[in-house]
Amino acid sequence: MTKAFGLTLAAAMLAAATPAFAQDDPRFCPTRPSLGGSSCTTEPGRVHIEVSTLDWQRDDQPDQREDRIVTADLLARLGVGKDTELQLEWVGYGRDRTRDKAAGTVDTVTGTGDLTFAVREHLAGKKGKPFSAGVQLYVTAPTGRYPIGAGTWSTGVIIPLQYDLTEKVAVAVTGEADAAANQSGDGRHLAYSEITGLRYKFTESVTATAELALERDDDPAGHETMASAALSAAWRPTKVLQLDVLAVAGLNRAAPDVRLVTGGAILF
């Protein structure tokens, strides 16, 4: 009788401890690799580090072809409140190569990129609830040389929304409006975009996201509307580490033809 009671007590204690362990799992929610934003914020006192190890983009236009490679694109996210985080992003190195098809000349620019400071606030949504929303405000300082950097100050607002259709499927919409830097490097103009995505969770550690993006850019040098499609995948070998890849294809002449990004994230 005593032995049976002891086994029963041990089983009860184990059952009670299991949910507590699950609740202690860290809130690990990288924004990458999808094009859209996220409302999820870092827990107070913890830091997300996200990095693009390689970001290559090709834009083939009738008069020229541009290839841009960015490495060491670093994003640090610091939790400062229950629903608030601060972000600091810097492009460590970029190389832009533009070939004039008519003249046959090649212009290459290398250097660091701009520095972006942002604040993200989680507005709605709790664990176990299907809907979530947030807002992110940012400002970018022209610390890099054009075209790796923008050439002047810019600012904007990002509003991400998400609804979980099932435990595995979620739909997300991200709207953004910017006072974007003019291509000339002097002044700003209106730019806005909308990204719609569908995420599928294969397992707790493997997810994939398909997205469609529309962007309107009212630069004084020429107004453009760009359409793109993207597919990304993320793998989490541990609860605080992610490796990911993103592929983007332009759907019209104004959009860059192709973009490939590899990288990952880690939580401290």
C-alpha positions as CSV (number, residue, x, y, z in Angstrom):
1,M,0.0,0.0,0.0
2,T,2.8,2.4,0.9
3,K,4.6,1.7,-2.4
4,A,1.5,2.2,-4.4
5,F,0.8,5.5,-2.7
6,G,4.4,6.6,-3.4
7,L,4.1,5.8,-7.1
8,T,0.8,7.6,-7.3
9,L,2.2,10.7,-5.6
10,A,5.3,10.7,-7.9
11,A,3.1,10.5,-11.0
12,A,0.9,13.3,-9.8
13,M,3.9,15.5,-9.1
14,L,5.3,14.7,-12.6
15,A,2.0,15.6,-14.3
16,A,1.8,18.9,-12.4
17,A,5.4,19.8,-13.3
18,T,5.0,19.1,-17.1
19,P,2.7,22.1,-17.9
20,A,4.9,24.4,-15.8
21,F,7.9,23.4,-17.9
22,A,6.1,24.2,-21.1
23,Q,5.1,27.6,-19.8
24,D,8.7,28.3,-19.1
25,D,9.7,27.9,-22.8
26,P,11.3,31.2,-24.1
27,R,9.4,33.5,-26.3
28,F,11.4,33.0,-29.5
29,C,9.8,34.8,-32.4
30,P,12.2,36.0,-35.1
31,T,10.8,38.5,-37.6
32,R,12.9,36.9,-40.4
33,P,12.8,35.3,-42.9
34,S,9.4,36.4,-44.3
35,L,8.9,39.8,-46.0
36,G,6.1,40.8,-43.6
37,G,6.4,42.2,-40.1
38,S,5.5,40.7,-36.8
39,S,3.7,41.9,-33.6
40,C,5.6,39.6,-31.3
41,T,8.0,41.3,-28.9
42,T,11.0,40.1,-27.0
43,E,10.6,39.3,-23.3
44,P,12.0,42.0,-21.0
45,G,15.7,41.5,-20.3
46,R,16.2,39.2,-23.3
47,V,17.8,39.9,-26.7
48,H,17.1,38.6,-30.2
49,I,19.9,38.7,-32.6
50,E,19.0,38.3,-36.3
51,V,21.5,38.2,-39.2
52,S,21.5,37.9,-42.9
53,T,24.7,36.0,-43.9
54,L,24.0,36.5,-47.6
55,D,21.5,38.8,-49.3
56,W,21.8,38.8,-53.1
57,Q,19.5,40.7,-55.5
58,R,19.5,41.1,-59.3
59,D,17.5,43.8,-61.2
60,D,17.7,43.4,-64.9
61,Q,16.3,46.4,-66.8
62,P,16.4,47.2,-70.5
63,D,19.3,49.7,-70.1
64,Q,21.2,48.2,-67.2
65,R,21.7,45.3,-64.9
66,E,22.3,45.7,-61.1
67,D,23.6,43.1,-58.7
68,R,23.6,43.8,-55.0
69,I,25.2,41.7,-52.3
70,V,24.7,42.4,-48.6
71,T,26.4,40.5,-45.8
72,A,26.3,41.0,-42.0
73,D,22.9,42.7,-41.9
74,L,22.5,42.7,-38.2
75,L,19.3,43.3,-36.2
76,A,19.3,43.4,-32.3
77,R,15.9,43.3,-30.5
78,L,15.8,44.2,-26.8
79,G,12.8,43.6,-24.7
80,V,12.1,46.6,-22.4
81,G,8.5,45.9,-21.4
82,K,5.8,43.3,-21.3
83,D,4.7,44.3,-24.8
84,T,7.5,46.6,-25.9
85,E,10.9,46.1,-27.6
86,L,13.6,48.4,-29.0
87,Q,15.4,47.5,-32.2
88,L,18.8,48.5,-33.7
89,E,19.7,47.4,-37.3
90,W,22.9,48.0,-39.2
91,V,24.2,46.7,-42.6
92,G,27.8,45.7,-42.0
93,Y,28.8,45.4,-45.7
94,G,27.3,45.8,-49.1
95,R,28.5,45.6,-52.7
96,D,26.5,47.1,-55.6
97,R,27.5,46.4,-59.2
98,T,25.7,48.2,-62.1
99,R,26.5,47.5,-65.8
100,D,25.3,49.9,-68.4
101,K,24.2,47.7,-71.3
102,A,24.6,50.4,-74.0
103,A,28.0,51.8,-73.0
104,G,29.3,48.5,-71.6
105,T,30.7,50.3,-68.5
106,V,30.5,48.9,-65.0
107,D,30.2,50.9,-61.8
108,T,30.9,49.2,-58.4
109,V,30.2,50.6,-55.0
110,T,31.1,49.0,-51.7
111,G,30.7,50.0,-48.1
112,T,28.5,49.8,-45.0
113,G,24.8,50.5,-44.9
114,D,22.4,52.7,-42.8
115,L,21.6,52.5,-39.1
116,T,17.9,51.9,-38.2
117,F,16.3,52.5,-34.8
118,A,12.8,51.1,-34.2
119,V,10.2,50.6,-31.4
120,R,7.7,47.7,-31.6
121,E,4.6,47.5,-29.5
122,H,2.4,44.4,-29.3
123,L,-1.2,45.7,-29.3
124,A,-3.4,42.6,-29.2
125,G,-3.2,38.9,-29.0
126,K,-2.3,36.3,-26.3
127,K,-0.9,32.8,-26.4
128,G,-3.7,30.5,-27.5
129,K,-5.7,33.3,-29.1
130,P,-6.0,33.3,-32.9
131,F,-5.7,37.1,-33.6
132,S,-2.6,39.3,-33.0
133,A,-1.7,42.9,-34.0
134,G,1.1,45.3,-33.4
135,V,2.7,48.5,-34.6
136,Q,6.4,49.4,-35.3
137,L,7.8,52.9,-35.8
138,Y,11.3,53.4,-37.2
139,V,13.8,56.0,-38.3
140,T,16.9,55.4,-40.5
141,A,20.1,57.4,-40.3
142,P,22.2,57.8,-43.5
143,T,25.4,56.2,-42.2
144,G,26.0,54.3,-45.4
145,R,27.0,55.3,-48.9
146,Y,24.4,55.2,-51.7
147,P,23.3,52.8,-53.1
148,I,24.2,50.6,-50.2
149,G,22.6,53.2,-48.0
150,A,19.7,55.5,-48.7
151,G,21.7,58.8,-48.7
152,T,19.4,60.7,-46.4
153,W,17.1,60.2,-43.4
154,S,13.8,58.3,-43.7
155,T,11.1,57.1,-41.3
156,G,7.9,55.0,-41.4
157,V,5.3,52.9,-39.6
158,I,4.6,49.1,-40.0
159,I,1.4,47.5,-38.9
160,P,1.4,43.7,-38.8
161,L,-1.8,41.6,-38.3
162,Q,-2.1,37.8,-38.0
163,Y,-4.9,35.3,-37.7
164,D,-4.4,31.6,-36.9
165,L,-6.8,29.6,-39.0
166,T,-5.8,26.4,-37.4
167,E,-2.9,25.2,-35.2
168,K,-0.8,24.8,-38.4
169,V,-2.1,27.5,-40.8
170,A,-2.0,31.3,-40.3
171,V,-2.7,34.2,-42.5
172,A,-0.9,37.5,-42.1
173,V,-1.2,41.0,-43.5
174,T,1.5,43.7,-43.1
175,G,0.8,47.3,-44.1
176,E,3.6,49.9,-44.2
177,A,3.8,53.6,-45.0
178,D,7.1,55.5,-45.3
179,A,8.6,58.9,-45.8
180,A,11.3,57.2,-48.0
181,A,14.5,58.8,-49.1
182,N,14.6,60.2,-52.6
183,Q,16.9,58.4,-55.0
184,S,18.8,61.7,-55.4
185,G,19.7,61.5,-51.7
186,D,18.0,64.9,-51.1
187,G,14.5,64.9,-49.5
188,R,11.8,62.3,-49.0
189,H,8.7,61.0,-50.7
190,L,5.7,58.8,-49.9
191,A,6.1,55.0,-50.3
192,Y,3.6,52.4,-49.1
193,S,3.2,48.6,-49.3
194,E,1.0,45.7,-48.4
195,I,2.2,42.1,-47.9
196,T,-0.1,39.2,-47.6
197,G,1.3,35.8,-46.4
198,L,0.2,32.3,-45.6
199,R,2.3,30.3,-43.1
200,Y,2.2,26.6,-42.6
201,K,3.8,24.8,-39.6
202,F,5.0,21.3,-40.6
203,T,6.3,20.6,-37.1
204,E,7.2,22.7,-34.0
205,S,10.6,23.3,-35.6
206,V,9.9,23.6,-39.3
207,T,7.7,26.3,-41.0
208,A,7.2,27.7,-44.5
209,T,5.6,31.0,-45.6
210,A,4.3,32.1,-49.0
211,E,3.7,35.8,-49.6
212,L,2.6,38.3,-52.2
213,A,3.8,41.9,-51.9
214,L,2.7,45.2,-53.6
215,E,4.7,48.3,-53.2
216,R,4.1,51.8,-54.4
217,D,7.1,54.2,-54.6
218,D,6.4,57.9,-55.5
219,D,10.0,58.9,-55.9
220,P,10.3,62.2,-57.9
221,A,12.7,60.5,-60.2
222,G,9.9,58.1,-61.3
223,H,6.8,56.6,-59.8
224,E,6.8,52.8,-59.6
225,T,4.5,50.0,-58.5
226,M,6.3,46.8,-57.8
227,A,4.8,43.3,-57.4
228,S,6.7,40.3,-55.9
229,A,6.1,36.8,-54.7
230,A,8.2,35.2,-52.0
231,L,8.7,31.8,-50.4
232,S,10.6,31.3,-47.1
233,A,11.4,28.4,-44.8
234,A,12.7,28.3,-41.2
235,W,14.2,25.5,-39.1
236,R,14.7,25.6,-35.4
237,P,17.2,23.0,-34.2
238,T,16.8,24.3,-30.6
239,K,14.3,26.5,-28.7
240,V,16.6,29.5,-29.1
241,L,18.2,29.1,-32.5
242,Q,16.8,29.4,-36.1
243,L,18.3,28.9,-39.5
244,D,16.3,30.2,-42.5
245,V,16.2,31.0,-46.2
246,L,14.1,33.4,-48.4
247,A,13.5,33.5,-52.2
248,V,11.8,36.4,-53.9
249,A,10.7,36.8,-57.5
250,G,9.6,39.9,-59.3
251,L,6.2,39.8,-60.9
252,N,6.4,42.9,-63.1
253,R,9.1,45.0,-64.8
254,A,9.5,47.5,-62.0
255,A,10.3,44.9,-59.4
256,P,13.8,43.4,-59.0
257,D,14.0,40.0,-60.9
258,V,15.2,37.8,-58.1
259,R,16.4,37.9,-54.5
260,L,17.9,35.2,-52.3
261,V,18.6,35.5,-48.5
262,T,20.1,33.1,-46.0
263,G,20.6,33.7,-42.3
264,G,19.2,33.0,-38.9
265,A,18.4,34.2,-35.4
266,I,19.4,33.4,-31.8
267,L,17.8,34.4,-28.5
268,F,19.9,35.4,-25.5
